[in-house]
Amino acid sequence: MNSFTLTQVDSVAAAVADRVGHAESAYLSGGTNLVDLLKYNVTRPRHLTSLGHLPLHHIEPLPDGGLRLGALVTNSATAYDAQVQARYPVLSQSILSGATPQLRNAATDGGNLNQRTRCPYFYDLATPCNKREPGTGCSAIAGFNRGHGVLGTSESCIATHPSDMCVALAVLEAVVRVQGPEGERTIPIKDYHRLPGDTPHLDNTLRPGELVTAIDLPAQGYAEHFTYLKVRDRTSYAFATVSVAVGLEMDGDTIRKARFALGGVAHKPWRDPEAERLLEGQPASPTAFRRAAALVFAEAKGYQYNAFKIELGQRAIVRALTQAAAMNQALSPNAFLNSNP
Ligand code: SF4
């Protein structure tokens, strides 16, 4: 690990000023990803701005009926918060499906947004990687790409975003609050993470020096019809092969509003508004779910070891929508699940 200087700050303004005042600097919160990146020399900042003392550790109600998650609230505190569990259970479920209790106790909500891909080549300094060193190439495209993306990929990078929490935030249409040298602004979660294009070294749309201060959840939390389905190689401490978060508003067995997003398949949580619209006004049925799932993957591109995700992703969507629709309904989930999606 390279040496670096570190400053502890106690206000958001001081954090931004400290970061801007140091070249090659980074913010440090829970450190559950950044410290690995430092140890492996994947990233070599000369200065860290430590955020632990900032007053961003609270979950508070918003006047519009929503909920504000301070950026330094831990993933555990968020997942077990009574309001989150009652009103945004898809968020709680997604967080608890990720990492381990120890990691969730240290990781923060702001840090979860900004964690970097777990593409093994990104962490292996002996291999080319456009995300780590722009212009060197992508080792995954012709390499072992079983865990990589099939949607929105580019010739420069096929990495996936590793977060579970962000997939639920996409369904909830959360808003990220940031503060930077030019003041405060908000970024809808759908615009926060980027596709790789020809600039895969950029994971998100933060501007230089900007700090995430909070995540705002709208009032609608889909507490009556939701699910987070995570398909992975083992039942604990594994990233998603494919995951699906769902939030539905139902009127009897008719879908009034549909939101769903996928993890493990793209450089960002993947939502397809056209597929969501296809479901709205339709009775919940295997046929409707399969049509929506097929539309999501219509433009998918599989690589040597991950093409199976195209079929798996569609089946996961059908299953997740089925589970969410059947909650609190006379509908039987088994009626759908046994229908060979
Ligand atoms: Fe690097 Fe992206 Fe290719 Fe992985 S997929 S090796 S992160 S450029």
Residues whose N, C-alpha, C, O or C-beta is under 5 A from the ligand:
A	BS01	SF4	C119 Y121 F122 P128 C129 N130 K131 G137 C138 S139 A140 S156 C157 I158 A159
